[in-house]
């Protein structure tokens, strides 16, 4: 699967957080997140392993009770079923991979 980036197709699951699935395969899904300063991703868990990289901005991640302030170029890995949340300190862009594929992140007309 190949995909050219376009600015359309983002959804907003939480105020101040926009996401778009870029590509996906049988075992992984790649998503882009646009995060607005002052917004928060509430504490949650999911069975998917999640790895990410901050492209721009600044965020504070809380993973399993530990805090990490991420700057552009910093990356993280969150095991499945581990509690995590994020505070958005500056307008930011992050890219994240989920495994297995998060079916709820698939475009409505697609499936694995």
WOLIN-V872686 format. One line per field, one symbol per residue. burial: + if it has 9 or more other ideal C-beta (glycine too) atoms within 8 Angstrom, else -. A space follows every 10 residues. Layout:
burial: ???
This chain:
burial: ---------+ -----+++++ ++++---+++ +++++++-+- +------+++ +++++-++++ +++----+++ ---+++-+-- -+++++-++- +++++++++- ++--++---- --
